[in-house]
């Protein structure tokens, strides 16, 4: 399941915003991208302001050092949270009403543990485009720092990206969570067998999906996290790429295979946005 995330879509990546007065004025309506906007997304792969880290699109401004993901395994220092905890969703016109309901049903799970909310349409001149292009499953990490210049984007490929667990995972990224197995303390809990991983173009697959991402863990390491990859994620030969260390073997067939968020996932999201609102 996790292998769909990111797919082949690595390297430099930009999401450019072409703001219009008419679009900004829309706060509550469901909006479909026109052909020009869709083309901008499909061809947005050359600007140096953002990089693709596995299934996360991250701005270089949020990187800890010089923005080069090879310098420290793309160690990120900060995330920009969504204002008021609102994730404003604008679906591509090709996404069915059934899938839209799946999306909002999954979001209700996050809403139940933290002060976050998925809202259809624009909110305070911001929105997260949700598309289903054949690019895999990925999302912008957090809201992003570039208020006008960045096109905020989540892609959920039509096949392989619409299970509850995958929706929760990508929403986790959109709201600001990183991968559990790429935490700064992960070497105390799992062993990464990169020799079994499909290295991808220029080794970027290993770099962006398995290397450390500098972080300040919000909770103890959690093998049951919705943000954890499975034991054979991105395997090129069917052998394990992520293995729990001795003492944690019981989690070998649990990592990356949970259907919903864990207690630690809930605590981490609440640490970012606060406890759930009574109005959720």
Secondary structure, DSSP 8 states (H G I E B T S, - for coil): -GGGBSTT--EE---B----HHHHH-SSS-----HHHHHHHHT----TTEEEETTEEEEGGGBSSSS-TTTTTS-B------GGGEEEEEE-TTS-HHHHHHHHHHHHHHHTTSS-EEEES-BTTB-EEEE--TT-EEEESSS-S-TTTB--EEEE-TTTS-SHHHHHHHHHHHHT---GGGSTTGGGTEEE-GGGB---GGGHHHHHHHS------SSS--TT-TT---TTTTBSSSS-SEEE-TT-GGGTTTTT--SS--HHHHHHHHHHH-S--TT-
